[in-house]
Amino acid sequence: MVFSLVRLSGDTRLLVAARLARSIGQGALVVDFSLYLHALGWRGAEIGALLMANLLAGSALTVVAGPLSDRVGRRRFLLGYEAMQIVGAAIALATSQPALLIMAALLGSYGRGANGAAGPFAPVEQAWLAETLPRADFGRVYSLGAGMGFLGMSLGAFAAALPALLSPALPGPLAYRPLFALVALGSLITLLLLLRARETFVPGQHADKRSGAEHASGCRTENSLLLRLVGVNALNGIGLGLVGPLMAYWLAVKFGRGPASIGPVMGYAFLMGALGSLCTGWLSGRLDMVRAVVWMRTIGLMTLLLLPLAPTFALAAALFIVRSAFNQGTLGARQALSISLVRAHRRGLAASVNTISNQLPRAVGPVIAGVFFDGGLLSLPFFIAGGFQVGYLWLYQRLFSRFARPQAPPGERPAPSG
């Protein structure tokens, strides 16, 4: 990972720094947004429904943004996203009126825990980052970027304890409002960093110059791989959606704890996710991306199944923190694999397919989990999620192990057999 840091270009550093700045506000709201809605009197199913709508709205934008950025460039999408973040934060800072708060949540993608990524425009950001790197460094540098995102999320999660400190001066739900100012500040800094980064991608510059038949063959190979990725990610998305978005809410309901207790837990969890990302980047360079993901996620699966059985808040928190290191730490390597499956002029498409195929199934999870939680079934979503994760890991290893060390796009190599 030191190797990756030394070799980073100036533009790569700016993109990684932008992710760090953006992630701090995200970390605060992944802890406190559901708790804020709970303090306003929202029920679990209602909170889950808003999170689902958030994911669906983001997926709709992702469908368009990634492929379109392959044609018109990357920068304008990310600048627009930061502007939406600032507008959404201003609305949420000013009012808790339900319709306006829903609008702000959709603009800002609140509560999703995007790990510093640019919400629905995350595929655009991934494609831009790929333009600044040699292909052999994808696994290490994408893991570094994810690690910086988790580090910022950790800082934000610690800041999520702020409502408990402000409650004497700002009673009730009002104590949560200042967190939206943190989101706006992070987006402003991110905006300035992105304005400094150069966009070297020229639409059409990397288009396949081979004959029509060879180009079509390359597209068929890549499309087949992307279709496999969709199926595998669907299992992963459902499993993550059943647990991740309502984790803070689950801790609050099961153990009766508030943001003063839950915020630090999330902070340490994201910090471990950052360390796990660095570890995955190191493993990707010495083993390969797929084996690194499978080994890390298998350990994460074991802690997921133990988590609902924890009898105390302290033990549940410890298991959640350990799980975060092994589960969240694989994010960068999984993004790098999806980007490496296609040629340069289709990277926005590949990143969009990877994101959407996780997000759409994930959007169903919070509603189902919210209904279970309202009915007192606090453990069942974890076990169902575990079953989906088993299927995901088996298929991920089976289908993608041959593409774990990207050197040239699969579309430029003979189609794989089987």
Residue, then its C-alpha position, 0 to 999 in steps of 0.5 A: m500500500v505504501f507502493s501505491l501511495v508513492r506512485l499516485s499521480g496528482d489527479t489520483r490524489l485529488l480524487v482520493a482526497a475528495r472521497l475522504a472529504r465527502s465521506i465524513g458527512q456520510g458517516a455521521l448520517v449513516v449513524d444518525f439519520s435513522l435515529y433522527l427520523h426515529a426521534l421525529g416519530w417515524r416507525g421502522a417500516e417508514i424509515g425502511a421505505l425511505l431508505m428503499a426509495n433512496l436506493l431506487a432513486g439513486s439506481a435510476l440515476t446510475v443507469v443513465a450516468g455511468p454509460l453517459s459519462d463514457r460519451v460526454g466525460r466524467r467531471r460534470f456529473l460529480l460537480g452536479y452531485e456535490a451541488m445537490q448535496i449542498v442543496g439537500a443539506a440546506i433543506a434538512l438543516a432548515t426544516s423537519q417537515p416530512a415532504l421536504l425532509i424526504m426531498a432532502a434525503l433523496l437529493g443527499s442520499y442520506g443514510r445509505g452509507a456510500n463509504g465516500a462514493a459519489g452516490p448515484f454517480a459513484p460509477v462515474e468517479q470509479a471510471w475517472l479514477a481508472e483513467t489516472l492509473p495503470r491497470a496493474d494497480f487497480g486492486r491496490v489503489y481502489s482499495l486505498g480509495a475505499g480505505m480513505g472513504f471508510l476513514g472519513m466515515s469513521l470520523g463522521a460516525f464519531a461526530a454522530a455523538l454530537p446530538a447527545l452533547l447538544s441536547p441540553a441546548l437543542p432539545g429532542p430532534l433539533a440536536y440532530r440538525p447541525l450534522f447537516a451543516l457538516v455534510a454541506l461543508g464536506s461537499l464544498i471541500t469536495l467540490l473544490l478538490l474536483l475542480r482542481a483535478r484534470e479530466t484526461f478522458v476524451p470521449g471516443q479516444h479509447a474506442d475499439k479500433r478493430s474490425g466490426a467482427e472483432h469489436a462485436s466479439g469483444c463486446r459479447t465477451e464483456n457483456s457475458l461477464l457483466l451478466r454474470l456479475v449482475g447475478v452474483n451481485a444480486l445475492n450480495g445486495i439482498g444480503l447487505g440490504l437486510v442488515g446494513p442500512l438499519m444497523a444503527y436502528w437495530l442497536a437502538v431497538k435491541f439494546g435501548r442505546g442512543p447516538a452517544s453509544i452507537g456513534p462510537v461503535m460505528g466510528y470504530a467499525f468504519l475505522m476497521g473497514a479502512l484497515g480492512s481495505l488496506c489489507t485487501g489491497w495488500l492481499s490483492g497484490r500478493l494473491d489476487m483480487v478474488r481470493a482476497v475478497v472471498w477469504m475476507r468476506t468468509i470471515g465477515l460471514m461468520t461474524l454476521l451469523l453470530l451478531p444477532l445472538a450477542p446477549t449484550f451491547a458490548l459483545a454485539a458492538a465488538l462483533f459488528i466492528v470485527r465484521s466491518a473489517f472483513n466485510q467492508g474492507t473488500l469494497g475497493a477490490r470488488q470495484a476494481l474487478s468490475i472495472s477490469l472486465v471491460r475496455a477503457h471506453r466501457r468503464g462507466l457502463a461496467a461500474s454502473v452495472n456493478t453498482i445497480s446490480n448491488q443497489l436494486p436488490r439492496a433496496v428491498g432489504p430495509v423494508i423487509a428488515g423494518v417489518f421484521f423489527d417492528g414485529g419483534l423478529l430482531s434476529l431473522p434478517f441476519f440469518i436470511a442475509g447469511g444465506f444469501q452471502v453464502g451463495y454470493l461467495w461461492l459464485y464469486q469464486r467460481l465465476f471470476s477467479r480467472f479474471a482476478r489479475p487484470q492485465a488486459p481487458p477481457g474483450e481483447r483476449p479470447a473468450p473464456s471457455g465454460 
